[in-house]
Amino acid sequence: MKNKTEQEIVLLRQHDQDAYRLQLKLFLYEVKQQQLLSGVRTFLKVYSTISIAKLANYMEADEPTLRTILMVSKHKTHAIYFEGKILSNADVDFYIHDDMIHVIESKPSKLYGNYFLWQIVKLEGMINDMDRIKLD
């Protein structure tokens, strides 16, 4: 009876190790993909348009591999929300037309200028209010 229990324990430990190895393998695969995507994002932030051949040369990859990396990037950075609407959560988005990659800045740049102008107008209003007050 003890022998059977010991065998079960050994099998459970082996199963735990197999599960651990599988999780580790999947995690390392995801890390490798994210490293490739990080490189793609870096180049896409610099260009508004770039040919696939030129980007493949920069990334030291062949064109079919780069196309796969670009599609993985699309897959990883887009999510389907309510009612089937697809939204991008990337800071840089792109599309491919005639072997050219066209880059679109997904997140609008902050309008600091408008904020400061609004603050100046507000300050001028406060100064005008203070000028109207007469001190005796």
C-alpha positions in Angstrom: 0.0 0.0 0.0 2.8 2.4 0.9 4.5 1.7 -2.4 1.4 2.8 -4.4 1.2 6.0 -2.4 4.9 6.8 -3.0 4.4 6.2 -6.8 1.5 8.6 -6.8 3.6 11.3 -5.0 6.4 10.8 -7.6 3.9 11.1 -10.4 2.4 14.3 -8.8 5.8 15.9 -8.5 6.7 15.0 -12.1 3.4 16.5 -13.2 4.1 19.7 -11.2 7.5 19.9 -12.9 6.0 19.4 -16.3 3.5 22.2 -15.6 6.3 24.4 -14.4 8.4 23.8 -17.5 5.5 24.5 -19.8 4.7 27.7 -18.0 8.3 28.8 -18.2 8.5 27.9 -21.9 5.4 30.0 -22.6 6.7 32.9 -20.5 10.1 32.9 -22.2 8.4 32.8 -25.6 6.3 35.8 -24.7 9.4 37.7 -23.5 11.1 37.0 -26.8 8.1 38.3 -28.7 7.9 41.4 -26.6 11.6 42.1 -27.3 11.0 41.9 -31.0 8.0 44.1 -30.7 9.9 46.7 -28.7 12.5 46.9 -31.5 9.7 47.4 -34.1 8.0 50.1 -31.9 11.4 51.9 -31.6 11.9 52.2 -35.3 8.2 53.0 -36.0 8.3 56.0 -33.6 11.1 57.5 -35.7 9.5 57.2 -39.1 6.2 58.3 -40.6 6.7 55.9 -43.5 9.3 53.3 -44.1 9.7 50.4 -46.6 9.4 46.9 -45.4 12.8 46.1 -46.9 14.5 49.0 -45.1 13.0 48.1 -41.7 13.9 44.5 -42.3 17.4 45.5 -43.0 17.5 47.6 -39.8 16.1 44.8 -37.7 18.4 42.3 -39.4 15.6 40.1 -40.5 14.2 39.0 -43.8 11.0 40.5 -45.2 8.7 37.5 -44.5 9.9 37.4 -40.9 9.4 41.1 -40.5 5.8 40.8 -41.9 5.2 38.1 -39.3 6.6 40.3 -36.5 4.4 43.2 -37.7 1.3 41.0 -37.7 2.2 39.8 -34.2 2.5 43.4 -33.2 -1.0 44.1 -34.5 -2.4 41.1 -32.7 -0.7 42.0 -29.4 -1.7 45.6 -29.4 -5.3 45.4 -30.5 -8.3 44.3 -28.4 -11.9 43.6 -29.2 -14.2 45.6 -26.9 -18.0 45.7 -26.6 -20.0 45.2 -29.7 -17.0 43.9 -31.6 -15.3 47.3 -31.8 -11.5 46.9 -32.2 -9.3 49.4 -30.4 -5.6 49.8 -30.3 -3.7 50.1 -27.0 -0.4 50.9 -28.7 1.4 54.2 -28.6 2.2 53.8 -32.3 -0.1 52.2 -34.9 0.6 51.4 -38.5 -0.7 50.0 -41.7 1.0 48.5 -44.8 0.3 49.6 -48.3 2.4 48.6 -51.3 5.3 47.3 -49.2 5.4 50.6 -47.3 4.7 50.9 -43.6 2.7 54.0 -42.8 2.9 55.0 -39.2 0.0 56.6 -37.3 0.5 58.1 -33.8 -2.3 56.4 -31.9 -2.2 58.6 -28.8 -2.7 62.2 -29.5 0.0 64.5 -28.2 -0.9 66.6 -25.2 -1.8 70.1 -25.9 0.3 71.9 -23.4 0.1 75.2 -25.3 -3.7 75.4 -24.9 -3.4 74.7 -21.2 -0.8 77.5 -20.7 -2.9 79.9 -22.8 -5.9 79.1 -20.7 -3.9 79.7 -17.5 -2.7 83.0 -18.8 -6.2 84.2 -19.6 -7.3 83.1 -16.1 -4.4 85.0 -14.5 -5.2 88.1 -16.5 -8.8 87.9 -15.3 -7.6 87.7 -11.7 -5.2 90.7 -12.2 -8.1 92.7 -13.7 -10.3 91.8 -10.7 -7.6 92.9 -8.3 -7.1 96.2 -10.2 -10.8 97.0 -9.8 -10.5 96.7 -6.0 -9.5 100.1 -4.5 -7.4 100.1 -1.4 -7.7 103.0 1.0 
